[in-house]
């Protein structure tokens, strides 16, 4: 009999943190030709300085320090202003840190792929996998091709490791995806002029960090409570100013229909607000983004969120499967399915997710539930072809599940609706949900899918209950009466999700399992289960 694979340690559920910041957007309507000329000049000038500063930061590598940062800022101040220089160096630091983290993730992915290739190449051709590990390759040709791929991955991994130790990162201002479109404009559906305009606009720099205590929370890009916008021009462009102190006042007004009152309270109290001006080259429209941090979000304890039950939610490639559970872990009512289509542009995909999550939160509020339970998923190490081999459809499936976008959007929307988010360990939720809950929840009119069963499993784990259901009671011929088994552990019992080995010996009312004088001897008891030798001996007597 094959030995069972041990279960991995299951992490405890926790309340996910809400968004740390807020970002709103409004269109700059009514800009004159002179306004657009000034915005383009400022964006191009500051973008050129930002590119030079990023290249200098990349050359510093691991030798970066506060002294080198101060030297870069002094050089930028002479070409712009002290506040413009602070925004540029801060943005450069964030870009370098993001590329550094992405480099680390890429290196970890290459290491995982190399380990998998080495393991499969060490096995004989055609050998099957066991205990969750992949087996050998199917043919000698595939084995040979994988040896070449292993050599390529090892060379690439060594190159990236050397770059990481030296502190060198690869950053493309404007976006690497847009840069690659230049080599295939027909597939992108753009002309060279359209691509050039979009590339230049993406490399502009019109971002200003906020500063508390200053007038309206920002000295570089200032927005008054009534919507007036003015910009502090860099020193070389001071002759373009139309107001005092080298400022240019735009003819456009902003109102921020969404969160306008919250933004107005901040600028009236001179609290920090960061702004960003950008151009949509496809429509020719200018936009202004305002953002600030939030530090006053209330923290709701986990027990308080569990009090009225939860909504268990399973995220899939094309829909959200949800089911309401009461505080005892029992499914209530009928499940819900919220569909979305992730094809098309980024704006269309984001709108689809917002619409699906809006319907989910409205249903949650109608049910009077205070929390939504989701899986703490991360597919960064589970969608490589080295791990799943020829399972292209499965790789496309898990790659298409928008786990990161759903979680980020759900956290921000739940924070505004006053609903908590409980994150649980995703281990065995789909498997145990289908095993223990799919069949009991299936009716003639409503078949329970595997995704609905997974939603129930997620909700039960968030409530602290084990996913597995009680075992069936014994038949009458094996016990004095049908009674409920006590296999279900309490929420606080440790190891409630693990395997429960069978205790040897019979279970009788007079003696527990493995106890008593005749507990392990079936022949000494007047009950079925006697050996054939004992029955034959009794007949001969």
C-alpha positions as CSV (number, residue, x, y, z in Angstrom):
1,X,0.0,0.0,0.0
2,X,1.4,3.4,-1.0
3,X,2.3,5.7,1.8
4,X,0.2,8.9,2.0
5,X,1.9,12.2,1.2
6,X,2.1,14.3,4.4
7,X,0.0,17.4,4.4
8,X,1.8,20.7,4.4
9,X,1.4,23.1,7.2
10,X,-1.7,25.3,6.8
11,X,-1.4,28.9,7.8
12,X,-3.9,30.6,9.9
13,X,-6.5,33.0,8.3
14,X,-5.8,36.7,8.8
15,X,-7.5,40.0,8.1
16,X,-6.0,41.6,5.0
17,X,-4.7,45.1,5.3
18,X,-6.7,47.8,3.4
19,X,-5.2,50.2,0.9
20,X,-2.6,52.6,2.2
21,X,-3.4,55.3,-0.3
22,X,-6.0,57.0,-2.5
23,X,-5.8,58.1,-6.1
24,X,-8.4,60.1,-8.0
25,X,-8.5,61.5,-11.5
26,X,-10.2,64.4,-13.4
27,X,-9.9,65.7,-16.9
28,X,-8.2,69.1,-17.6
29,X,-10.9,70.6,-19.8
30,X,-10.6,73.9,-21.6
31,X,-6.8,74.0,-22.1
32,X,-5.6,76.5,-24.6
33,X,-2.9,76.0,-27.2
34,X,-0.5,77.9,-25.0
35,X,-1.3,75.7,-22.0
36,X,-0.6,72.5,-24.0
37,X,2.7,74.0,-25.3
38,X,3.8,74.8,-21.7
39,X,2.9,71.3,-20.5
40,X,4.7,69.7,-23.3
41,X,7.8,71.8,-22.7
42,X,7.9,71.1,-18.9
43,X,7.2,67.4,-19.4
44,X,9.9,67.0,-22.0
45,X,12.5,69.0,-20.0
46,X,11.8,67.2,-16.7
47,X,11.6,63.8,-18.5
48,X,15.1,64.3,-19.9
49,X,16.4,65.1,-16.4
50,X,14.6,62.0,-15.0
51,X,16.2,59.8,-17.6
52,X,19.7,61.1,-16.9
53,X,19.1,60.7,-13.1
54,X,17.9,57.1,-13.6
55,X,21.0,56.3,-15.6
56,X,23.2,57.8,-13.0
57,X,21.5,55.9,-10.2
58,X,21.9,52.7,-12.2
59,X,25.6,53.3,-12.5
60,X,25.9,53.8,-8.8
61,X,24.5,50.4,-8.1
62,X,25.3,49.1,-4.6
63,X,27.5,52.2,-4.0
64,X,24.4,54.3,-3.5
65,X,24.3,56.3,-0.3
66,X,22.8,59.5,1.1
67,X,25.8,61.5,-0.2
68,X,25.3,60.3,-3.8
69,X,21.6,61.0,-3.5
70,X,22.3,64.5,-2.3
71,X,24.8,65.1,-5.1
72,X,22.2,64.0,-7.7
73,X,19.6,66.3,-6.2
74,X,22.0,69.3,-6.2
75,X,22.8,68.8,-9.9
76,X,19.0,68.5,-10.7
77,X,18.2,71.6,-8.7
78,X,20.3,73.8,-10.9
79,X,18.3,72.7,-13.9
80,X,14.9,72.8,-12.3
81,X,14.1,73.6,-8.7
82,X,14.6,71.9,-5.3
83,X,11.1,70.4,-5.2
84,X,11.2,69.2,-8.8
85,X,14.6,67.6,-8.0
86,X,13.2,65.9,-4.9
87,X,10.3,64.4,-6.9
88,X,12.7,63.2,-9.7
89,X,15.1,61.5,-7.2
90,X,12.3,59.9,-5.3
91,X,10.7,58.5,-8.4
92,X,14.1,57.2,-9.5
93,X,14.6,55.5,-6.2
94,X,11.2,53.8,-6.5
95,X,11.9,52.6,-10.0
96,X,15.3,51.2,-9.1
97,X,13.8,49.4,-6.1
98,X,10.9,47.9,-8.1
99,X,13.4,46.6,-10.8
100,X,15.5,45.2,-8.0
101,X,12.5,43.2,-6.6
102,X,11.5,42.0,-10.1
103,X,15.1,40.9,-10.6
104,X,14.9,38.8,-7.4
105,X,11.7,37.2,-8.5
106,X,13.1,36.4,-11.9
107,X,16.1,34.8,-10.3
108,X,14.0,32.7,-8.0
109,X,11.9,31.5,-11.0
110,X,15.0,30.5,-12.9
111,X,16.3,28.6,-9.8
112,X,13.0,26.7,-9.5
113,X,13.0,25.8,-13.2
114,X,16.6,24.6,-13.1
115,X,15.9,22.4,-10.1
116,X,12.9,20.8,-11.9
117,X,14.9,20.2,-15.1
118,X,17.7,18.6,-13.2
119,X,15.3,16.3,-11.3
120,X,13.5,15.2,-14.4
121,X,16.7,14.7,-16.4
122,X,18.1,12.5,-13.6
123,X,15.2,10.0,-14.0
124,X,14.9,7.3,-16.7
125,X,13.0,8.1,-19.8
126,X,9.3,7.3,-19.4
127,X,9.3,6.9,-15.7
128,X,6.1,8.2,-14.0
129,X,6.1,10.7,-11.2
130,X,5.1,10.0,-7.7
131,X,4.1,11.9,-4.5
132,X,3.4,15.1,-6.4
133,X,6.8,15.2,-8.2
134,X,7.1,15.0,-12.0
135,X,8.5,12.0,-13.6
136,X,11.0,11.5,-16.4
137,X,10.5,12.8,-20.0
138,X,8.5,10.9,-22.5
139,X,11.1,10.4,-25.2
140,X,14.9,10.6,-25.8
141,X,14.3,13.6,-28.1
142,X,12.5,15.5,-25.4
143,X,15.2,14.6,-22.9
144,X,17.8,16.0,-25.3
145,X,15.9,19.2,-25.9
146,X,15.5,19.7,-22.2
147,X,19.3,19.4,-21.7
148,X,19.8,22.3,-24.1
149,X,17.2,24.3,-22.3
150,X,18.9,23.6,-18.9
151,X,22.1,24.9,-20.3
152,X,20.4,28.1,-21.5
153,X,18.7,28.6,-18.1
154,X,21.9,28.1,-16.2
155,X,23.7,30.6,-18.3
156,X,20.9,33.1,-17.9
157,X,20.7,32.5,-14.2
158,X,24.4,33.0,-13.7
159,X,24.3,36.3,-15.7
160,X,21.4,37.7,-13.7
161,X,23.1,36.6,-10.4
162,X,26.2,38.5,-11.4
163,X,24.2,41.6,-12.3
164,X,22.3,41.4,-9.0
165,X,25.5,41.1,-6.9
166,X,26.9,44.1,-8.8
167,X,23.6,46.1,-8.2
168,X,22.8,46.5,-11.9
169,X,19.1,46.5,-13.0
170,X,17.3,47.0,-16.3
171,X,14.8,49.8,-16.4
172,X,13.0,51.3,-19.4
173,X,11.4,54.7,-19.0
174,X,8.2,54.6,-21.0
175,X,7.6,50.9,-20.6
176,X,9.3,47.8,-22.2
177,X,6.1,46.7,-23.7
178,X,5.7,50.0,-25.6
179,X,9.4,49.8,-26.7
180,X,8.9,46.4,-28.2
181,X,5.9,47.5,-30.2
182,X,8.3,49.6,-32.3
183,X,9.6,46.5,-34.0
184,X,6.1,45.3,-35.0
185,X,3.8,48.3,-35.5
186,X,1.4,46.3,-37.8
187,X,0.5,44.0,-34.9
188,X,0.1,46.9,-32.6
189,X,-2.1,48.8,-35.0
190,X,-0.1,52.0,-34.9
191,X,1.8,54.2,-37.4
192,X,5.3,55.4,-36.7
193,X,4.0,58.8,-35.9
194,X,1.4,57.5,-33.4
195,X,4.0,55.3,-31.7
196,X,6.5,58.2,-31.5
197,X,3.9,60.5,-29.9
198,X,2.9,57.8,-27.4
199,X,6.6,57.0,-26.6
200,X,7.5,60.6,-26.0
201,X,4.4,61.3,-23.8
202,X,5.2,58.2,-21.7
203,X,8.7,59.5,-21.0
204,X,7.6,62.9,-19.8
205,X,7.8,63.7,-16.1
206,X,5.0,65.9,-14.7
207,X,4.8,64.5,-11.2
208,X,5.1,66.5,-7.9
209,X,5.2,65.0,-4.4
210,X,3.0,66.6,-1.8
211,X,4.3,68.4,1.3
212,X,2.3,68.9,4.5
213,X,2.2,72.4,5.9
214,X,2.7,74.1,2.5
215,X,0.0,76.0,0.7
216,X,-2.7,73.6,-0.5
217,X,-0.4,70.7,0.2
218,X,1.9,71.1,-2.9
219,X,4.2,73.9,-4.0
220,X,5.1,72.5,-7.4
221,X,1.7,71.6,-8.9
222,X,-0.8,73.7,-6.9
223,X,-4.5,73.0,-7.1
224,X,-6.8,75.4,-5.2
225,X,-10.1,74.3,-3.5
226,X,-12.1,75.9,-6.4
227,X,-10.1,73.8,-9.0
228,X,-7.5,76.3,-10.2
229,X,-4.3,74.6,-11.4
230,X,-0.8,76.3,-11.5
231,X,2.7,74.9,-12.1
232,X,6.0,76.1,-10.8
233,X,8.2,76.2,-13.9
234,X,11.8,74.9,-13.9
235,X,14.5,77.6,-14.0
236,X,15.3,77.2,-17.8
237,X,11.6,77.7,-18.6
238,X,10.8,80.6,-16.3
239,X,10.2,83.0,-19.3
240,X,7.0,81.1,-20.0
241,X,5.4,82.1,-16.7
242,X,2.2,84.1,-16.7
243,X,2.1,84.7,-12.9
244,X,4.4,85.8,-10.2
245,X,7.2,83.6,-8.8
246,X,7.8,81.7,-12.1
247,X,4.4,80.1,-12.0
248,X,2.1,79.3,-14.9
249,X,-1.7,79.2,-14.3
250,X,-3.7,76.9,-16.6
251,X,-7.0,77.9,-18.0
252,X,-8.6,74.5,-17.1
253,X,-10.5,73.8,-13.9
254,X,-10.8,70.5,-12.0
255,X,-13.6,69.4,-9.7
256,X,-12.8,65.7,-8.9
257,X,-16.4,64.3,-8.8
258,X,-15.2,61.2,-7.0
259,X,-13.9,61.9,-3.5
260,X,-14.0,65.6,-4.2
261,X,-15.0,66.5,-0.6
262,X,-12.2,64.4,0.9
263,X,-9.7,66.0,-1.5
264,X,-11.0,69.5,-0.7
265,X,-10.7,68.9,3.0
266,X,-7.1,68.0,2.6
267,X,-6.0,70.9,0.4
268,X,-8.0,73.3,2.7
269,X,-6.0,72.0,5.7
270,X,-2.7,72.2,3.8
271,X,-2.2,68.5,4.0
272,X,0.1,66.7,1.5
273,X,-1.4,65.8,-1.9
274,X,0.7,64.5,-4.8
275,X,-0.3,65.3,-8.4
276,X,0.5,63.9,-11.8
277,X,-0.4,65.4,-15.2
278,X,-0.4,63.1,-18.2
279,X,-1.6,63.0,-21.8
280,X,-3.7,60.3,-23.5
281,X,-2.3,60.5,-27.1
282,X,-5.1,58.4,-28.5
283,X,-7.8,60.8,-27.5
284,X,-5.7,63.9,-27.1
285,X,-7.0,64.6,-23.6
286,X,-5.0,65.8,-20.6
287,X,-5.7,64.4,-17.1
288,X,-4.7,65.3,-13.5
289,X,-4.3,62.6,-10.9
290,X,-4.3,63.4,-7.2
291,X,-3.1,60.9,-4.5
292,X,-2.5,60.8,-0.8
293,X,-1.9,58.3,1.9
294,X,-4.4,57.1,4.4
295,X,-3.5,56.3,8.0
296,X,-6.8,56.4,9.8
297,X,-8.4,53.2,8.6
298,X,-10.1,51.3,11.4
299,X,-8.8,47.8,12.2
300,X,-11.6,45.3,12.8
301,X,-10.6,42.1,14.8
302,X,-11.0,38.7,13.1
303,X,-13.6,37.5,15.7
304,X,-15.8,40.5,15.0
305,X,-15.8,39.8,11.3
306,X,-16.7,36.2,11.9
307,X,-19.7,37.0,14.1
308,X,-22.3,37.3,11.3
309,X,-20.8,34.7,8.9
310,X,-18.8,35.4,5.8
311,X,-19.1,35.2,2.0
312,X,-16.7,32.6,0.6
313,X,-15.3,33.6,-2.8
314,X,-13.4,31.5,-5.3
315,X,-11.5,33.4,-8.0
316,X,-11.5,31.8,-11.5
317,X,-10.4,32.9,-15.0
318,X,-13.8,34.1,-16.1
319,X,-16.0,34.4,-13.0
320,X,-16.2,34.7,-9.2
321,X,-18.0,31.9,-7.4
322,X,-19.5,32.9,-4.0
323,X,-21.6,31.3,-1.3
324,X,-22.8,32.7,2.0
325,X,-22.0,30.8,5.2
326,X,-23.3,31.4,8.7
327,X,-21.0,31.7,11.7
328,X,-21.1,27.9,12.2
329,X,-19.8,27.2,8.7
330,X,-23.1,26.1,7.1
331,X,-24.0,27.2,3.6
332,X,-27.0,29.5,3.5
333,X,-29.2,30.2,0.5
334,X,-28.2,29.7,-3.1
335,X,-24.7,30.4,-4.5
336,X,-23.9,33.4,-6.7
337,X,-21.8,33.6,-9.9
338,X,-20.3,36.9,-11.0
339,X,-19.0,36.8,-14.6
340,X,-16.4,39.0,-16.2
341,X,-14.5,39.1,-19.6
342,X,-10.8,39.8,-19.4
343,X,-10.3,40.2,-23.1
344,X,-9.6,43.5,-24.8
345,X,-7.8,46.6,-23.5
346,X,-6.6,47.2,-19.9
347,X,-9.4,49.7,-19.3
348,X,-12.0,47.1,-20.4
349,X,-10.6,44.5,-18.1
350,X,-10.5,46.8,-15.2
351,X,-14.1,47.8,-15.8
352,X,-15.2,44.2,-15.9
353,X,-13.5,43.5,-12.6
354,X,-15.0,46.5,-11.0
355,X,-18.5,45.6,-12.2
356,X,-18.2,42.0,-10.9
357,X,-16.9,43.1,-7.5
358,X,-19.5,45.8,-7.2
359,X,-22.3,43.2,-7.6
360,X,-20.5,41.0,-5.1
361,X,-20.3,43.7,-2.5
362,X,-23.9,44.7,-3.0
363,X,-25.0,41.2,-2.4
364,X,-22.7,41.0,0.7
365,X,-24.4,44.2,2.1
366,X,-27.9,42.8,1.4
367,X,-27.0,39.6,3.4
368,X,-25.8,41.7,6.3
369,X,-22.3,40.0,6.3
370,X,-19.3,42.0,7.4
371,X,-16.5,40.0,5.7
372,X,-15.5,38.3,2.4
373,X,-13.1,35.3,2.5
374,X,-10.6,34.9,-0.3
375,X,-7.5,32.7,-1.0
376,X,-4.1,34.1,-0.4
377,X,-3.0,33.0,-3.8
378,X,0.4,33.6,-5.5
379,X,1.0,31.8,-8.8
380,X,4.5,33.1,-9.3
381,X,6.1,29.7,-9.0
382,X,3.3,27.5,-10.4
383,X,2.9,28.5,-14.0
384,X,6.2,27.6,-15.6
385,X,6.5,25.0,-18.3
386,X,9.3,23.3,-16.4
387,X,6.9,22.4,-13.6
388,X,3.7,21.5,-15.6
389,X,5.4,20.3,-18.8
390,X,3.0,19.9,-21.6
391,X,-0.1,21.1,-19.7
392,X,-0.4,24.2,-21.7
393,X,-4.2,24.6,-21.0
394,X,-3.6,24.4,-17.3
395,X,-0.7,26.9,-17.5
396,X,-3.0,29.3,-19.5
397,X,-5.7,28.8,-16.9
398,X,-3.7,29.7,-13.9
399,X,-2.0,32.5,-15.8
400,X,-5.4,33.9,-16.7
401,X,-6.7,34.0,-13.1
402,X,-6.5,37.7,-12.1
403,X,-5.5,37.0,-8.5
404,X,-3.4,40.1,-7.9
405,X,-5.8,42.5,-9.7
406,X,-8.9,41.0,-7.9
407,X,-7.3,41.2,-4.5
408,X,-6.0,44.8,-5.0
409,X,-9.4,46.0,-6.3
410,X,-11.4,44.1,-3.7
411,X,-9.3,45.5,-0.8
412,X,-9.9,49.1,-2.0
413,X,-13.6,48.6,-2.7
414,X,-14.2,46.8,0.6
415,X,-12.4,49.5,2.5
416,X,-14.9,52.1,1.2
417,X,-17.9,49.8,1.8
418,X,-16.9,49.0,5.4
419,X,-16.4,45.3,4.7
420,X,-13.5,43.2,5.9
421,X,-11.4,40.8,3.8
422,X,-10.2,37.5,5.4
423,X,-7.3,35.8,3.6
424,X,-6.9,32.1,4.0
425,X,-4.3,29.5,3.0
426,X,-5.3,28.1,-0.4
427,X,-4.0,24.5,0.3
428,X,-6.5,21.8,-0.6
429,X,-9.5,24.1,-0.8
430,X,-10.6,23.0,-4.3
431,X,-9.8,19.3,-3.6
432,X,-11.5,19.0,-0.2
433,X,-14.4,21.2,-1.3
434,X,-15.2,18.9,-4.2
435,X,-14.7,15.8,-2.0
436,X,-16.8,16.8,0.9
437,X,-19.3,19.5,-0.2
438,X,-20.0,19.2,-3.9
439,X,-22.3,16.1,-3.6
440,X,-24.2,17.2,-0.5
441,X,-25.0,20.6,-2.0
442,X,-26.1,19.3,-5.3
443,X,-29.9,19.3,-6.0
444,X,-32.0,18.3,-9.0
445,X,-32.5,21.9,-9.9
446,X,-29.1,23.3,-8.8
447,X,-26.0,21.3,-9.5
448,X,-23.1,22.5,-7.3
449,X,-20.0,23.1,-9.3
450,X,-16.4,22.5,-8.1
451,X,-16.0,26.3,-7.8
452,X,-19.0,26.6,-5.5
453,X,-17.7,23.8,-3.3
454,X,-14.3,25.6,-3.2
455,X,-16.1,28.8,-2.1
456,X,-17.7,26.9,0.8
457,X,-14.3,25.4,1.8
458,X,-12.7,28.9,1.7
459,X,-15.5,30.3,3.9
460,X,-15.2,27.5,6.4
461,X,-11.5,27.9,6.8
462,X,-11.9,31.6,7.3
463,X,-14.4,31.0,10.1
464,X,-11.9,28.6,11.8
465,X,-13.8,25.4,11.0
466,X,-12.3,22.4,9.3
467,X,-13.3,21.8,5.7
468,X,-14.0,18.1,6.1
469,X,-17.5,17.1,7.1
470,X,-18.4,14.6,9.8
471,X,-18.1,10.9,8.9
472,X,-21.3,8.9,8.4
473,X,-22.7,7.1,11.4
474,X,-22.2,3.3,11.5
475,X,-24.9,0.9,10.4
476,X,-27.2,-0.8,12.9
477,X,-25.6,-4.2,12.5
478,X,-22.2,-2.8,13.6
479,X,-23.4,-0.7,16.6
480,X,-26.3,-0.5,19.0
481,X,-27.8,2.6,17.3
482,X,-27.1,5.2,14.7
483,X,-25.4,8.2,16.3
484,X,-23.3,11.1,15.1
485,X,-19.6,10.6,14.9
486,X,-17.4,13.0,16.8
487,X,-14.8,13.3,14.0
488,X,-15.3,17.1,13.6
489,X,-12.9,19.0,15.7
490,X,-13.6,22.4,17.4
491,X,-12.3,25.5,15.6
492,X,-9.5,26.0,18.1
493,X,-8.2,22.5,18.2
494,X,-4.7,22.2,16.7
495,X,-4.2,19.9,13.8
496,X,-7.8,19.8,12.8
497,X,-7.0,20.0,9.1
498,X,-4.5,17.1,9.3
499,X,-4.9,13.3,8.8
500,X,-6.5,11.4,11.6
501,X,-5.0,7.9,11.8
502,X,-7.3,5.0,12.7
503,X,-6.9,3.8,16.3
504,X,-6.4,0.0,16.3
505,X,-8.9,-2.2,18.0
506,X,-12.7,-2.5,18.1
507,X,-15.0,0.3,19.4
508,X,-17.5,-0.9,22.0
509,X,-19.7,0.8,24.5
510,X,-18.1,-0.9,27.4
511,X,-14.5,-0.3,26.5
512,X,-12.7,2.3,24.3
513,X,-10.6,1.5,21.3
514,X,-7.6,-0.6,22.3
515,X,-8.7,-1.0,25.9
516,X,-10.3,-3.8,27.9
517,X,-9.5,-7.4,28.4
518,X,-11.0,-8.7,25.1
519,X,-10.9,-5.4,23.1
520,X,-8.5,-6.8,20.4
521,X,-9.8,-10.3,20.4
522,X,-12.9,-10.7,18.1
523,X,-13.2,-14.4,18.8
524,X,-13.7,-13.8,22.5
525,X,-16.7,-11.5,21.8
526,X,-20.2,-12.5,20.7
527,X,-20.2,-10.3,17.5
528,X,-19.5,-10.7,13.8
529,X,-15.9,-10.6,12.6
530,X,-14.6,-14.0,14.0
531,X,-11.9,-15.8,12.1
532,X,-12.6,-18.9,10.0
533,X,-10.4,-21.1,12.2
534,X,-12.5,-20.2,15.3
535,X,-15.8,-20.9,13.5
536,X,-14.5,-24.3,12.3
537,X,-13.3,-25.2,15.8
538,X,-16.7,-24.3,17.3
539,X,-18.5,-26.5,14.8
540,X,-16.4,-29.5,15.6
541,X,-17.1,-29.2,19.3
